[in-house]
Amino acid sequence: MQTIQISPSDYLRSVAKEPYIALRNRFAERNMALNDSPVSLISRPGLTRFTSVGEGPVRGLYSSAGSFNSDLFAVSGLELYRINAMTGAPTLVGAISTDPVGDVSMAAVAPIGDVPGYLFIADGAILWVYTDNGHSLGQLQVSGLIDDGDVVRMGATYYQFTNGSVDAGTPAGTVGSPWLVSRAGVVSTDVASLYFAVNNIGLGGTTYSTDLVRNPEVEGLSYSSADLFIQAITAGSSGDSIVTTETGANMAWNNATLIDGGEAQLSQILLPDDSGAISLAHINSYVIVVPVQSDAFGTMGRFYWIEPGETVVNPLNFATAERSPDGIHQVITFSDMFWLFGENTTEPWVTTGNPAAPMTRFQGILFDRGSWEGTAVKVKDKMVVVDEEGGVFVQANGQRRVSTPDIEERIRGAIQRESLFSF
């Protein structure tokens, strides 16, 4: 009788036209009691269904101890679900994407004091934020040209559009001396300028008054060509008392005060140039946001960060991968660093504790090795990634290759097929 050895893993060598040997529901375990082949093939335990959500495909799963009662969040197709960690009961949070293409990245920030917990979601096109203790919201709708002299009130702060100097008189944000906002005579530009003034992220002395300070009660959440969306800075229902008014004939708030504070909310977050978000990570209360990489938008190699407790991306809070101009595929927090995986290189970065320069590249570690998009994962105290050539590497006290030639051949085939059918 001839003994046929069973392979401890899948085997495929298409170049040599050898038969494909598949290993199903088994894993190899070293067994020194055996002589000819010191490996036992152990049966994997079966899986039981925990829950079922949406119509699929499932594009992302996320759970973090200490955030949202350790509940599981899942993006199935176009929809975000929250799944009770104990019972498995799913609750539909809302729709996010308009086209279910690609994986979804998520990162959570635990509540601190009066600041609620946030779940950030990047669906490849839009950056979203979810909280179960929402901020009071307001929407200013602009139906036509904003006129010279039109005044907008948000809480106790007033803003006036002007054709003249933004520093004329003594602007102070009061009813008698509003902050002055430059009027361009183009609706989309003027709405954007008001958004910048509310958040104090534009050009003082040009876009708005030089001495302007950020609104202490509300912040601009996002804007479109004819709409400004704001929220109370403090979470909860207390923001429902914040008054909103306007004097312009072509402007109108959706309500006389902000509304819906304290309720569960899913909202969009505006990125500079409306570039979209593809990957997220959380480290030391900061949220790292990788935008869609584009030469046209100037975002190739760039990432942004959201300040602790904030849900707004300041256009000035960005840095660029330094070693190579390749685009960033993904960001992963590992150890006390966040790692930027690019097309041809990998860079670790750290937070500095310096508010003036909170992010810097960690010196002394750099890999001239890229990644296959979306393959980097953290597993306990190790990080695993597939490089651009199909090799599988483990990062833990150095980098170690763990893939075999047959596995790499199959991965390279998948990479080639993906590149053929990606648009």
PyMOL commands that set and color helices and strands:
alter all, ss='L'
color gray80, all
select helices_A, chain A and resi 68-70+187-199+237-241+272-274+405-421
alter helices_A, ss='H'
color red, helices_A
select strands_A, chain A and resi 26-30+39-43+58-62+72-76+79-83+90-95+105-109+118-122+127-131+135-142+151-154+157-162+179-182+218-223+227-235+244-246+251-253+265-269+277-283+286-291+302-306+318-320+328-334+337-342+346-351+359-361+377-379+382-386+392-395+399-401
alter strands_A, ss='S'
color yellow, strands_A
deselect
rebuild
show_as cartoon
